[in-house]
């Protein structure tokens, strides 16, 4: 009445039986020629179901966010322009960056570089997210090393990337996940060296037996003659 404008709000309303419902109400005062309000007309809608759905969605999002934050795997979300929109704590730890340094940057702007297993650098257009943006196809099981400026040895990762699309099929987001396999890689290398050493020992023993056989054959032949 003071502003001569319609009002609109959502609030809870308690019914006579004590039950609470959510309502959306919008109303407008009607004025006469003398500038006096004659009546108020409006609409009240029961939006309880919608509010319950919103609460359930909000709770689901909170649980999902908590899961992402606690996840040991790195998760990076990028837009169609390759800009990083979100990185979970595991991702910033693995990449050695802060959340502020990561968000809004492009993967090609970072101080770290990806390298192949042979030590050659990965071209930026072959980064997992770039491959998805260019081809629209998922990238799965890409083994690369991330070499940060302060490191002398790379951290080895297994990376996956996939696209999220809108209703028209356009890519809106690219999610890249990765896990640190450095310790597993070292263990595999140690096991390979151990197996190589066993092969060498087996070959040495075989050669020793082969060299000893000429000396053993006459004694073996003389045994029945002696008996």
LOLO-316796 format. One record per residue (C-alpha): residue number from 1; residue in one letter; x negated, y negated, z negated. Coordinates in steps of 0.5 Angstrom, whole numbers. Example, Ala and Ser with C-alpha at 12.3 -4.5 7.8 and 13.67 -1.06 7.14 Angstrom:
<site><i>1</i><aa>A</aa><east>-25</east><north>9</north><up>-16</up></site>
<site><i>2</i><aa>S</aa><east>-27</east><north>2</north><up>-14</up></site>
end
This chain:
<site><i>1</i><aa>X</aa><east>0</east><north>0</north><up>0</up></site>
<site><i>2</i><aa>X</aa><east>-6</east><north>-5</north><up>-1</up></site>
<site><i>3</i><aa>X</aa><east>-9</east><north>-4</north><up>5</up></site>
<site><i>4</i><aa>X</aa><east>-3</east><north>-2</north><up>9</up></site>
<site><i>5</i><aa>X</aa><east>-7</east><north>4</north><up>12</up></site>
<site><i>6</i><aa>X</aa><east>-5</east><north>11</north><up>12</up></site>
<site><i>7</i><aa>X</aa><east>-8</east><north>16</north><up>7</up></site>
<site><i>8</i><aa>X</aa><east>-11</east><north>23</north><up>8</up></site>
<site><i>9</i><aa>X</aa><east>-14</east><north>28</north><up>3</up></site>
<site><i>10</i><aa>X</aa><east>-15</east><north>35</north><up>1</up></site>
<site><i>11</i><aa>X</aa><east>-13</east><north>37</north><up>-6</up></site>
<site><i>12</i><aa>X</aa><east>-11</east><north>42</north><up>-11</up></site>
<site><i>13</i><aa>X</aa><east>-3</east><north>43</north><up>-13</up></site>
<site><i>14</i><aa>X</aa><east>0</east><north>47</north><up>-18</up></site>
<site><i>15</i><aa>X</aa><east>6</east><north>50</north><up>-17</up></site>
<site><i>16</i><aa>X</aa><east>12</east><north>51</north><up>-23</up></site>
<site><i>17</i><aa>X</aa><east>9</east><north>58</north><up>-24</up></site>
<site><i>18</i><aa>X</aa><east>2</east><north>56</north><up>-25</up></site>
<site><i>19</i><aa>X</aa><east>-1</east><north>58</north><up>-19</up></site>
<site><i>20</i><aa>X</aa><east>-6</east><north>53</north><up>-15</up></site>
<site><i>21</i><aa>X</aa><east>-6</east><north>52</north><up>-8</up></site>
<site><i>22</i><aa>X</aa><east>-10</east><north>47</north><up>-3</up></site>
<site><i>23</i><aa>X</aa><east>-6</east><north>42</north><up>1</up></site>
<site><i>24</i><aa>X</aa><east>-8</east><north>37</north><up>6</up></site>
<site><i>25</i><aa>X</aa><east>-3</east><north>31</north><up>6</up></site>
<site><i>26</i><aa>X</aa><east>-3</east><north>25</north><up>10</up></site>
<site><i>27</i><aa>X</aa><east>2</east><north>19</north><up>10</up></site>
<site><i>28</i><aa>X</aa><east>4</east><north>12</north><up>12</up></site>
<site><i>29</i><aa>X</aa><east>8</east><north>7</north><up>9</up></site>
<site><i>30</i><aa>X</aa><east>13</east><north>4</north><up>13</up></site>
<site><i>31</i><aa>X</aa><east>14</east><north>-4</north><up>13</up></site>
<site><i>32</i><aa>X</aa><east>20</east><north>-8</north><up>14</up></site>
<site><i>33</i><aa>X</aa><east>20</east><north>-15</north><up>17</up></site>
<site><i>34</i><aa>X</aa><east>19</east><north>-19</north><up>11</up></site>
<site><i>35</i><aa>X</aa><east>12</east><north>-15</north><up>10</up></site>
<site><i>36</i><aa>X</aa><east>15</east><north>-10</north><up>4</up></site>
<site><i>37</i><aa>X</aa><east>14</east><north>-3</north><up>4</up></site>
<site><i>38</i><aa>X</aa><east>21</east><north>1</north><up>5</up></site>
<site><i>39</i><aa>X</aa><east>19</east><north>8</north><up>5</up></site>
<site><i>40</i><aa>X</aa><east>13</east><north>13</north><up>6</up></site>
<site><i>41</i><aa>X</aa><east>13</east><north>18</north><up>11</up></site>
<site><i>42</i><aa>X</aa><east>8</east><north>24</north><up>11</up></site>
<site><i>43</i><aa>X</aa><east>6</east><north>31</north><up>12</up></site>
<site><i>44</i><aa>X</aa><east>4</east><north>36</north><up>7</up></site>
<site><i>45</i><aa>X</aa><east>1</east><north>43</north><up>9</up></site>
<site><i>46</i><aa>X</aa><east>-2</east><north>49</north><up>5</up></site>
<site><i>47</i><aa>X</aa><east>-9</east><north>50</north><up>7</up></site>
<site><i>48</i><aa>X</aa><east>-10</east><north>55</north><up>2</up></site>
<site><i>49</i><aa>X</aa><east>-12</east><north>61</north><up>7</up></site>
<site><i>50</i><aa>X</aa><east>-17</east><north>56</north><up>10</up></site>
<site><i>51</i><aa>X</aa><east>-20</east><north>54</north><up>4</up></site>
<site><i>52</i><aa>X</aa><east>-21</east><north>61</north><up>2</up></site>
<site><i>53</i><aa>X</aa><east>-24</east><north>63</north><up>9</up></site>
<site><i>54</i><aa>X</aa><east>-29</east><north>56</north><up>8</up></site>
<site><i>55</i><aa>X</aa><east>-31</east><north>59</north><up>1</up></site>
<site><i>56</i><aa>X</aa><east>-32</east><north>66</north><up>3</up></site>
<site><i>57</i><aa>X</aa><east>-36</east><north>63</north><up>9</up></site>
<site><i>58</i><aa>X</aa><east>-40</east><north>58</north><up>5</up></site>
<site><i>59</i><aa>X</aa><east>-42</east><north>64</north><up>0</up></site>
<site><i>60</i><aa>X</aa><east>-44</east><north>68</north><up>6</up></site>
<site><i>61</i><aa>X</aa><east>-49</east><north>63</north><up>8</up></site>
<site><i>62</i><aa>X</aa><east>-51</east><north>62</north><up>1</up></site>
<site><i>63</i><aa>X</aa><east>-53</east><north>70</north><up>1</up></site>
<site><i>64</i><aa>X</aa><east>-56</east><north>70</north><up>8</up></site>
<site><i>65</i><aa>X</aa><east>-60</east><north>64</north><up>6</up></site>
<site><i>66</i><aa>X</aa><east>-63</east><north>67</north><up>0</up></site>
<site><i>67</i><aa>X</aa><east>-64</east><north>73</north><up>3</up></site>
<site><i>68</i><aa>X</aa><east>-68</east><north>69</north><up>9</up></site>
<site><i>69</i><aa>X</aa><east>-72</east><north>66</north><up>3</up></site>
<site><i>70</i><aa>X</aa><east>-74</east><north>72</north><up>0</up></site>
<site><i>71</i><aa>X</aa><east>-75</east><north>76</north><up>6</up></site>
<site><i>72</i><aa>X</aa><east>-83</east><north>78</north><up>6</up></site>
<site><i>73</i><aa>X</aa><east>-82</east><north>78</north><up>14</up></site>
<site><i>74</i><aa>X</aa><east>-83</east><north>71</north><up>17</up></site>
<site><i>75</i><aa>X</aa><east>-78</east><north>68</north><up>21</up></site>
<site><i>76</i><aa>X</aa><east>-78</east><north>62</north><up>25</up></site>
<site><i>77</i><aa>X</aa><east>-72</east><north>58</north><up>29</up></site>
<site><i>78</i><aa>X</aa><east>-73</east><north>54</north><up>35</up></site>
<site><i>79</i><aa>X</aa><east>-69</east><north>50</north><up>39</up></site>
<site><i>80</i><aa>X</aa><east>-68</east><north>50</north><up>47</up></site>
<site><i>81</i><aa>X</aa><east>-74</east><north>45</north><up>47</up></site>
<site><i>82</i><aa>X</aa><east>-79</east><north>49</north><up>43</up></site>
<site><i>83</i><aa>X</aa><east>-78</east><north>45</north><up>37</up></site>
<site><i>84</i><aa>X</aa><east>-78</east><north>49</north><up>31</up></site>
<site><i>85</i><aa>X</aa><east>-72</east><north>48</north><up>27</up></site>
<site><i>86</i><aa>X</aa><east>-73</east><north>52</north><up>21</up></site>
<site><i>87</i><aa>X</aa><east>-78</east><north>57</north><up>18</up></site>
<site><i>88</i><aa>X</aa><east>-78</east><north>61</north><up>12</up></site>
<site><i>89</i><aa>X</aa><east>-83</east><north>61</north><up>6</up></site>
<site><i>90</i><aa>X</aa><east>-86</east><north>67</north><up>9</up></site>
<site><i>91</i><aa>X</aa><east>-87</east><north>64</north><up>16</up></site>
<site><i>92</i><aa>X</aa><east>-90</east><north>58</north><up>13</up></site>
<site><i>93</i><aa>X</aa><east>-95</east><north>62</north><up>8</up></site>
<site><i>94</i><aa>X</aa><east>-97</east><north>67</north><up>14</up></site>
<site><i>95</i><aa>X</aa><east>-98</east><north>61</north><up>19</up></site>
<site><i>96</i><aa>X</aa><east>-102</east><north>57</north><up>13</up></site>
<site><i>97</i><aa>X</aa><east>-97</east><north>51</north><up>14</up></site>
<site><i>98</i><aa>X</aa><east>-92</east><north>47</north><up>10</up></site>
<site><i>99</i><aa>X</aa><east>-85</east><north>46</north><up>11</up></site>
<site><i>100</i><aa>X</aa><east>-86</east><north>39</north><up>13</up></site>
<site><i>101</i><aa>X</aa><east>-91</east><north>40</north><up>18</up></site>
<site><i>102</i><aa>X</aa><east>-88</east><north>46</north><up>21</up></site>
<site><i>103</i><aa>X</aa><east>-81</east><north>43</north><up>22</up></site>
<site><i>104</i><aa>X</aa><east>-80</east><north>39</north><up>28</up></site>
<site><i>105</i><aa>X</aa><east>-86</east><north>41</north><up>31</up></site>
<site><i>106</i><aa>X</aa><east>-87</east><north>45</north><up>38</up></site>
<site><i>107</i><aa>X</aa><east>-91</east><north>52</north><up>37</up></site>
<site><i>108</i><aa>X</aa><east>-96</east><north>49</north><up>42</up></site>
<site><i>109</i><aa>X</aa><east>-98</east><north>43</north><up>38</up></site>
<site><i>110</i><aa>X</aa><east>-100</east><north>47</north><up>32</up></site>
<site><i>111</i><aa>X</aa><east>-107</east><north>48</north><up>30</up></site>
<site><i>112</i><aa>X</aa><east>-107</east><north>56</north><up>30</up></site>
<site><i>113</i><aa>X</aa><east>-107</east><north>60</north><up>36</up></site>
<site><i>114</i><aa>X</aa><east>-105</east><north>67</north><up>38</up></site>
<site><i>115</i><aa>X</aa><east>-110</east><north>72</north><up>41</up></site>
<site><i>116</i><aa>X</aa><east>-109</east><north>78</north><up>44</up></site>
<site><i>117</i><aa>X</aa><east>-113</east><north>85</north><up>41</up></site>
<site><i>118</i><aa>X</aa><east>-119</east><north>84</north><up>46</up></site>
<site><i>119</i><aa>X</aa><east>-120</east><north>77</north><up>43</up></site>
<site><i>120</i><aa>X</aa><east>-117</east><north>73</north><up>49</up></site>
<site><i>121</i><aa>X</aa><east>-113</east><north>67</north><up>47</up></site>
<site><i>122</i><aa>X</aa><east>-105</east><north>68</north><up>49</up></site>
<site><i>123</i><aa>X</aa><east>-103</east><north>62</north><up>54</up></site>
<site><i>124</i><aa>X</aa><east>-98</east><north>58</north><up>50</up></site>
<site><i>125</i><aa>X</aa><east>-93</east><north>60</north><up>56</up></site>
<site><i>126</i><aa>X</aa><east>-93</east><north>67</north><up>53</up></site>
<site><i>127</i><aa>X</aa><east>-92</east><north>66</north><up>46</up></site>
<site><i>128</i><aa>X</aa><east>-85</east><north>70</north><up>44</up></site>
<site><i>129</i><aa>X</aa><east>-81</east><north>64</north><up>44</up></site>
<site><i>130</i><aa>X</aa><east>-83</east><north>62</north><up>51</up></site>
<site><i>131</i><aa>X</aa><east>-82</east><north>68</north><up>54</up></site>
<site><i>132</i><aa>X</aa><east>-75</east><north>69</north><up>51</up></site>
<site><i>133</i><aa>X</aa><east>-73</east><north>61</north><up>54</up></site>
<site><i>134</i><aa>X</aa><east>-76</east><north>63</north><up>61</up></site>
<site><i>135</i><aa>X</aa><east>-73</east><north>70</north><up>62</up></site>
<site><i>136</i><aa>X</aa><east>-68</east><north>70</north><up>57</up></site>
<site><i>137</i><aa>X</aa><east>-70</east><north>77</north><up>55</up></site>
<site><i>138</i><aa>X</aa><east>-72</east><north>80</north><up>48</up></site>
<site><i>139</i><aa>X</aa><east>-79</east><north>81</north><up>46</up></site>
<site><i>140</i><aa>X</aa><east>-80</east><north>87</north><up>42</up></site>
<site><i>141</i><aa>X</aa><east>-87</east><north>89</north><up>38</up></site>
<site><i>142</i><aa>X</aa><east>-92</east><north>84</north><up>41</up></site>
<site><i>143</i><aa>X</aa><east>-98</east><north>85</north><up>37</up></site>
<site><i>144</i><aa>X</aa><east>-102</east><north>79</north><up>37</up></site>
<site><i>145</i><aa>X</aa><east>-107</east><north>76</north><up>32</up></site>
<site><i>146</i><aa>X</aa><east>-106</east><north>69</north><up>29</up></site>
<site><i>147</i><aa>X</aa><east>-113</east><north>65</north><up>28</up></site>
<site><i>148</i><aa>X</aa><east>-112</east><north>59</north><up>24</up></site>
<site><i>149</i><aa>X</aa><east>-118</east><north>53</north><up>23</up></site>
<site><i>150</i><aa>X</aa><east>-120</east><north>55</north><up>16</up></site>
<site><i>151</i><aa>X</aa><east>-120</east><north>63</north><up>18</up></site>
<site><i>152</i><aa>X</aa><east>-126</east><north>67</north><up>21</up></site>
<site><i>153</i><aa>X</aa><east>-122</east><north>73</north><up>22</up></site>
<site><i>154</i><aa>X</aa><east>-115</east><north>73</north><up>25</up></site>
<site><i>155</i><aa>X</aa><east>-109</east><north>75</north><up>21</up></site>
<site><i>156</i><aa>X</aa><east>-105</east><north>81</north><up>26</up></site>
<site><i>157</i><aa>X</aa><east>-98</east><north>80</north><up>27</up></site>
<site><i>158</i><aa>X</aa><east>-92</east><north>84</north><up>30</up></site>
<site><i>159</i><aa>X</aa><east>-88</east><north>79</north><up>33</up></site>
<site><i>160</i><aa>X</aa><east>-80</east><north>80</north><up>36</up></site>
<site><i>161</i><aa>X</aa><east>-76</east><north>74</north><up>39</up></site>
<site><i>162</i><aa>X</aa><east>-69</east><north>74</north><up>41</up></site>
<site><i>163</i><aa>X</aa><east>-64</east><north>69</north><up>44</up></site>
<site><i>164</i><aa>X</aa><east>-58</east><north>66</north><up>41</up></site>
<site><i>165</i><aa>X</aa><east>-53</east><north>63</north><up>46</up></site>
<site><i>166</i><aa>X</aa><east>-47</east><north>59</north><up>46</up></site>
<site><i>167</i><aa>X</aa><east>-40</east><north>61</north><up>49</up></site>
<site><i>168</i><aa>X</aa><east>-42</east><north>59</north><up>56</up></site>
<site><i>169</i><aa>X</aa><east>-49</east><north>64</north><up>56</up></site>
<site><i>170</i><aa>X</aa><east>-54</east><north>58</north><up>55</up></site>
<site><i>171</i><aa>X</aa><east>-59</east><north>59</north><up>50</up></site>
<site><i>172</i><aa>X</aa><east>-58</east><north>55</north><up>44</up></site>
<site><i>173</i><aa>X</aa><east>-63</east><north>58</north><up>39</up></site>
<site><i>174</i><aa>X</aa><east>-69</east><north>63</north><up>39</up></site>
<site><i>175</i><aa>X</aa><east>-71</east><north>67</north><up>33</up></site>
<site><i>176</i><aa>X</aa><east>-78</east><north>69</north><up>32</up></site>
<site><i>177</i><aa>X</aa><east>-79</east><north>74</north><up>27</up></site>
<site><i>178</i><aa>X</aa><east>-86</east><north>77</north><up>25</up></site>
<site><i>179</i><aa>X</aa><east>-90</east><north>81</north><up>20</up></site>
<site><i>180</i><aa>X</aa><east>-97</east><north>82</north><up>17</up></site>
<site><i>181</i><aa>X</aa><east>-100</east><north>88</north><up>19</up></site>
<site><i>182</i><aa>X</aa><east>-107</east><north>86</north><up>18</up></site>
<site><i>183</i><aa>X</aa><east>-108</east><north>91</north><up>12</up></site>
<site><i>184</i><aa>X</aa><east>-105</east><north>97</north><up>16</up></site>
<site><i>185</i><aa>X</aa><east>-110</east><north>95</north><up>22</up></site>
<site><i>186</i><aa>X</aa><east>-116</east><north>95</north><up>18</up></site>
<site><i>187</i><aa>X</aa><east>-113</east><north>102</north><up>15</up></site>
<site><i>188</i><aa>X</aa><east>-112</east><north>105</north><up>22</up></site>
<site><i>189</i><aa>X</aa><east>-119</east><north>102</north><up>24</up></site>
<site><i>190</i><aa>X</aa><east>-122</east><north>106</north><up>18</up></site>
<site><i>191</i><aa>X</aa><east>-119</east><north>112</north><up>19</up></site>
<site><i>192</i><aa>X</aa><east>-121</east><north>112</north><up>27</up></site>
<site><i>193</i><aa>X</aa><east>-128</east><north>111</north><up>24</up></site>
<site><i>194</i><aa>X</aa><east>-127</east><north>117</north><up>19</up></site>
<site><i>195</i><aa>X</aa><east>-124</east><north>121</north><up>25</up></site>
<site><i>196</i><aa>X</aa><east>-130</east><north>119</north><up>29</up></site>
<site><i>197</i><aa>X</aa><east>-135</east><north>121</north><up>24</up></site>
<site><i>198</i><aa>X</aa><east>-132</east><north>128</north><up>23</up></site>
<site><i>199</i><aa>X</aa><east>-132</east><north>129</north><up>31</up></site>
<site><i>200</i><aa>X</aa><east>-140</east><north>128</north><up>30</up></site>
<site><i>201</i><aa>X</aa><east>-141</east><north>132</north><up>24</up></site>
<site><i>202</i><aa>X</aa><east>-137</east><north>138</north><up>28</up></site>
<site><i>203</i><aa>X</aa><east>-141</east><north>137</north><up>34</up></site>
<site><i>204</i><aa>X</aa><east>-148</east><north>137</north><up>30</up></site>
<site><i>205</i><aa>X</aa><east>-146</east><north>143</north><up>26</up></site>
<site><i>206</i><aa>X</aa><east>-144</east><north>147</north><up>33</up></site>
<site><i>207</i><aa>X</aa><east>-151</east><north>145</north><up>36</up></site>
<site><i>208</i><aa>X</aa><east>-154</east><north>148</north><up>30</up></site>
<site><i>209</i><aa>X</aa><east>-150</east><north>154</north><up>30</up></site>
<site><i>210</i><aa>X</aa><east>-152</east><north>154</north><up>38</up></site>
<site><i>211</i><aa>X</aa><east>-159</east><north>153</north><up>37</up></site>
<site><i>212</i><aa>X</aa><east>-159</east><north>159</north><up>31</up></site>
<site><i>213</i><aa>X</aa><east>-156</east><north>164</north><up>35</up></site>
<site><i>214</i><aa>X</aa><east>-162</east><north>166</north><up>39</up></site>
<site><i>215</i><aa>X</aa><east>-166</east><north>168</north><up>33</up></site>
<site><i>216</i><aa>X</aa><east>-160</east><north>172</north><up>30</up></site>
<site><i>217</i><aa>X</aa><east>-159</east><north>176</north><up>36</up></site>
<site><i>218</i><aa>X</aa><east>-165</east><north>180</north><up>36</up></site>
<site><i>219</i><aa>X</aa><east>-164</east><north>182</north><up>28</up></site>
<site><i>220</i><aa>X</aa><east>-157</east><north>183</north><up>30</up></site>
<site><i>221</i><aa>X</aa><east>-159</east><north>188</north><up>35</up></site>
<site><i>222</i><aa>X</aa><east>-164</east><north>191</north><up>31</up></site>
<site><i>223</i><aa>X</aa><east>-159</east><north>193</north><up>25</up></site>
<site><i>224</i><aa>X</aa><east>-156</east><north>199</north><up>28</up></site>
<site><i>225</i><aa>X</aa><east>-163</east><north>202</north><up>31</up></site>
<site><i>226</i><aa>X</aa><east>-166</east><north>201</north><up>24</up></site>
<site><i>227</i><aa>X</aa><east>-160</east><north>205</north><up>21</up></site>
end
